[in-house]
Amino acid sequence: MLSDALTAFGQVFSPLLRGVLVKSVLLALALVVVLAIGLNLLLEQMMVLPYPWLETTIAIMVGIGSVVGALYMVPAVSAVVAGLFLDDVAEAVEKASYPGEPVGTPQPVARSVLYSLRFFGIVLAVNLAALLLLLVPGVNVIAFFLANAYLLSREYFEMAAMRYASPEEARALRQANATTVFVAGMLMTPLLMVPILNLITPVFGTAFMVHLHKRLSPALMRAPAAARLR
């Protein structure tokens, strides 16, 4: 598993995925900025005070809080970006690392959008909950780490598996290897805690889970779903 993670990390910065990486990072940055501005405006609207000096002080604190909050939103942002670029990343990795095997079947656009929005909503809700624990030393970091290890590993693995299987089969495969997939998520999550570097999470997570899926899936499931239904 560690070798899969190292291979995926190396591929992220290689010519193989460099173009997708640049596009995904730019999109992730744009979404983080939008979320930070939205969070800042929301907090400002909630705090109308009678003293200008106090309002200025609170505004500065809100600005800092918005930046911190935006960092907590990176996992949710990565969910959207991953859904948009998953097939590009997965196909490139499959062709480069598994040339003797057929590549997976891209997901229908409607399904990709639906899963991306669902993934975004779940991850956003969980990380907002973790953000509310910010004043509890240690607890918020542990909650952030464990929650995202589970969510990211589950969603990225299932999205990679669905290139070869139905959603039900992908979920069953993930559940049959739940511990392994969760440990893989624990290898991914530290990346989220490193500012700037965490923006590569969608590309790295997809590449990593493509390798892990290849390692865990039975030979039958490595044939694209369209081919298996013939």
VEXDREN-2710 file (C-alpha; in Angstrom, 1 decimal):
% VEXDREN-2710
k/r/px/py/pz
1/MET/0.0/0.0/0.0
2/LEU/2.8/2.4/0.8
3/SER/4.4/1.6/-2.5
4/ASP/1.1/2.5/-4.2
5/ALA/1.0/5.8/-2.4
6/LEU/4.6/6.7/-3.3
7/THR/4.0/5.7/-6.9
8/ALA/0.9/7.8/-7.1
9/PHE/2.7/10.8/-5.5
10/GLY/5.5/10.5/-8.0
11/GLN/3.0/10.4/-10.9
12/VAL/1.2/13.5/-9.7
13/PHE/4.2/15.7/-10.6
14/SER/5.3/13.7/-13.7
15/PRO/4.5/14.8/-17.2
16/LEU/1.8/12.0/-17.1
17/LEU/-0.5/14.1/-14.9
18/ARG/1.1/17.6/-14.9
19/GLY/-1.6/19.1/-17.1
20/VAL/-4.5/17.7/-15.1
21/LEU/-2.7/18.8/-11.9
22/VAL/-2.4/22.4/-13.0
23/LYS/-6.1/22.6/-14.0
24/SER/-7.3/20.9/-10.8
25/VAL/-5.1/23.2/-8.5
26/LEU/-6.4/26.3/-10.2
27/LEU/-10.0/25.2/-9.9
28/ALA/-9.4/24.2/-6.2
29/LEU/-7.8/27.6/-5.5
30/ALA/-10.8/29.4/-7.1
31/LEU/-13.3/27.4/-5.1
32/VAL/-11.4/27.9/-1.8
33/VAL/-11.3/31.7/-2.4
34/VAL/-15.1/31.7/-3.1
35/LEU/-15.8/29.7/0.0
36/ALA/-13.5/32.0/2.1
37/ILE/-15.3/35.1/0.8
38/GLY/-18.7/33.6/1.4
39/LEU/-17.8/32.5/5.0
40/ASN/-16.4/36.0/5.7
41/LEU/-19.6/37.7/4.5
42/LEU/-21.8/35.3/6.5
43/LEU/-19.9/36.0/9.7
44/GLU/-19.9/39.7/9.2
45/GLN/-23.6/39.7/8.7
46/MET/-24.0/37.8/12.0
47/MET/-22.0/40.4/14.0
48/VAL/-23.4/43.9/14.0
49/LEU/-21.9/45.8/17.0
50/PRO/-22.6/49.4/18.3
51/TYR/-18.9/50.3/18.8
52/PRO/-16.8/50.9/15.6
53/TRP/-13.5/49.9/17.3
54/LEU/-15.0/46.6/18.5
55/GLU/-16.5/46.0/15.1
56/THR/-13.1/46.5/13.5
57/THR/-11.4/44.1/15.9
58/ILE/-14.1/41.5/15.3
59/ALA/-13.8/42.1/11.5
60/ILE/-10.0/41.3/11.7
61/MET/-10.7/38.2/13.8
62/VAL/-13.4/37.1/11.4
63/GLY/-11.0/37.5/8.5
64/ILE/-8.5/35.3/10.2
65/GLY/-11.2/32.8/11.0
66/SER/-12.3/32.8/7.4
67/VAL/-8.8/31.8/6.3
68/VAL/-8.7/29.0/8.9
69/GLY/-12.2/28.0/7.9
70/ALA/-11.2/27.9/4.2
71/LEU/-8.4/25.5/5.1
72/TYR/-11.0/23.2/6.6
73/MET/-13.0/23.4/3.4
74/VAL/-10.2/22.0/1.2
75/PRO/-11.5/18.4/1.6
76/ALA/-14.9/19.4/0.4
77/VAL/-13.3/21.4/-2.5
78/SER/-11.2/18.3/-3.4
79/ALA/-14.5/16.3/-3.6
80/VAL/-15.8/18.5/-6.4
81/VAL/-12.5/18.7/-8.2
82/ALA/-12.0/14.9/-8.0
83/GLY/-15.3/14.2/-9.6
84/LEU/-14.6/16.5/-12.5
85/PHE/-11.1/15.2/-13.2
86/LEU/-11.3/11.6/-12.0
87/ASP/-11.6/9.9/-15.4
88/ASP/-8.7/11.9/-16.9
89/VAL/-6.4/11.0/-14.0
90/ALA/-7.6/7.4/-13.8
91/GLU/-7.2/6.7/-17.5
92/ALA/-3.7/8.2/-17.6
93/VAL/-2.6/6.1/-14.6
94/GLU/-4.2/2.9/-16.0
95/LYS/-2.6/3.3/-19.4
96/ALA/0.9/4.1/-17.9
97/SER/1.0/1.6/-15.0
98/TYR/-1.2/-1.3/-16.4
99/PRO/-0.6/-1.3/-20.1
100/GLY/-1.6/-5.0/-20.4
101/GLU/-5.1/-4.4/-19.0
102/PRO/-8.1/-2.6/-20.5
103/VAL/-8.9/0.9/-19.1
104/GLY/-12.0/1.5/-17.2
105/THR/-15.2/3.0/-18.5
106/PRO/-15.8/6.7/-17.8
107/GLN/-18.8/7.5/-15.7
108/PRO/-21.8/9.1/-17.3
109/VAL/-21.7/12.9/-16.7
110/ALA/-25.0/13.0/-14.7
111/ARG/-23.7/10.3/-12.3
112/SER/-20.3/12.0/-11.9
113/VAL/-22.0/15.3/-11.1
114/LEU/-24.4/13.6/-8.7
115/TYR/-21.6/11.8/-6.8
116/SER/-19.5/14.9/-6.7
117/LEU/-22.3/17.0/-5.2
118/ARG/-23.1/14.2/-2.7
119/PHE/-19.5/13.9/-1.8
120/PHE/-19.1/17.6/-1.4
121/GLY/-22.1/17.9/0.9
122/ILE/-21.0/15.1/3.2
123/VAL/-17.4/16.3/3.5
124/LEU/-18.5/19.9/3.9
125/ALA/-20.9/19.0/6.8
126/VAL/-18.3/16.8/8.5
127/ASN/-15.6/19.4/8.3
128/LEU/-17.8/22.2/9.5
129/ALA/-18.5/20.0/12.5
130/ALA/-14.8/19.6/13.0
131/LEU/-14.4/23.4/12.7
132/LEU/-16.8/23.9/15.5
133/LEU/-14.5/21.8/17.7
134/LEU/-11.6/24.3/17.0
135/LEU/-11.6/25.5/20.6
136/VAL/-11.2/22.0/22.0
137/PRO/-7.4/21.4/21.8
138/GLY/-6.5/18.1/20.2
139/VAL/-10.0/16.9/19.7
140/ASN/-10.6/18.9/16.5
141/VAL/-7.4/17.7/14.9
142/ILE/-8.2/14.1/15.7
143/ALA/-11.8/14.5/14.5
144/PHE/-10.6/16.2/11.3
145/PHE/-8.0/13.4/10.6
146/LEU/-10.2/10.4/11.3
147/ALA/-13.3/11.8/9.6
148/ASN/-11.5/12.7/6.4
149/ALA/-9.5/9.5/6.4
150/TYR/-12.8/7.6/6.3
151/LEU/-14.7/9.9/3.9
152/LEU/-11.9/10.4/1.4
153/SER/-10.8/6.8/1.3
154/ARG/-14.4/5.6/0.9
155/GLU/-15.4/8.0/-1.9
156/TYR/-12.1/8.0/-3.9
157/PHE/-12.0/4.2/-3.8
158/GLU/-15.6/3.8/-4.9
159/MET/-15.2/6.3/-7.7
160/ALA/-12.1/4.5/-9.0
161/ALA/-13.9/1.1/-8.7
162/MET/-17.0/2.4/-10.5
163/ARG/-14.9/2.6/-13.7
164/TYR/-15.0/-1.2/-13.6
165/ALA/-18.2/-2.0/-11.6
166/SER/-21.6/-0.9/-10.7
167/PRO/-22.0/1.4/-7.7
168/GLU/-23.3/-1.6/-5.7
169/GLU/-20.3/-3.7/-6.6
170/ALA/-17.9/-0.9/-5.9
171/ARG/-19.4/-0.4/-2.5
172/ALA/-19.3/-4.1/-1.8
173/LEU/-15.6/-4.3/-2.7
174/ARG/-14.8/-1.4/-0.5
175/GLN/-16.7/-2.9/2.4
176/ALA/-14.9/-6.2/1.9
177/ASN/-11.6/-4.4/2.3
178/ALA/-12.8/-1.7/4.7
179/THR/-9.7/-1.8/7.0
180/THR/-7.2/-1.6/4.1
181/VAL/-9.1/1.2/2.4
182/PHE/-9.4/3.2/5.7
183/VAL/-5.6/2.8/6.3
184/ALA/-5.1/4.1/2.8
185/GLY/-7.2/7.1/3.8
186/MET/-5.0/7.7/6.7
187/LEU/-2.0/7.9/4.3
188/MET/-3.9/10.5/2.3
189/THR/-5.2/12.7/5.1
190/PRO/-1.9/14.2/6.3
191/LEU/-1.6/15.9/2.9
192/LEU/-4.8/17.9/3.8
193/MET/-3.0/19.4/6.7
194/VAL/-0.2/21.0/4.6
195/PRO/-1.3/24.3/3.1
196/ILE/-0.9/24.6/-0.7
197/LEU/0.3/21.0/-1.0
198/ASN/-3.2/19.9/0.0
199/LEU/-4.5/21.3/-3.3
200/ILE/-3.0/18.2/-5.1
201/THR/-5.3/15.9/-3.1
202/PRO/-7.8/15.3/-5.9
203/VAL/-5.1/14.1/-8.3
204/PHE/-3.1/12.2/-5.7
205/GLY/-6.1/10.6/-4.2
206/THR/-7.5/9.4/-7.5
207/ALA/-4.1/8.0/-8.7
208/PHE/-3.6/6.3/-5.3
209/MET/-7.0/4.7/-5.3
210/VAL/-6.6/3.5/-8.9
211/HIS/-3.5/1.6/-7.8
212/LEU/-5.2/0.3/-4.7
213/HIS/-8.3/-0.8/-6.6
214/LYS/-6.1/-2.7/-9.1
215/ARG/-4.4/-4.5/-6.1
216/LEU/-7.7/-5.4/-4.3
217/SER/-10.1/-6.1/-7.1
218/PRO/-10.7/-9.7/-8.4
219/ALA/-9.6/-10.2/-12.0
220/LEU/-13.2/-10.1/-13.2
221/MET/-13.8/-6.7/-11.8
222/ARG/-10.7/-5.3/-13.6
223/ALA/-12.6/-5.6/-16.9
224/PRO/-14.6/-2.4/-17.6
225/ALA/-18.3/-2.8/-16.7
226/ALA/-19.4/-2.3/-20.3
227/ALA/-17.3/-5.3/-21.4
228/ARG/-18.5/-7.5/-18.6
229/LEU/-22.2/-6.9/-19.5
230/ARG/-21.7/-8.1/-23.1
END
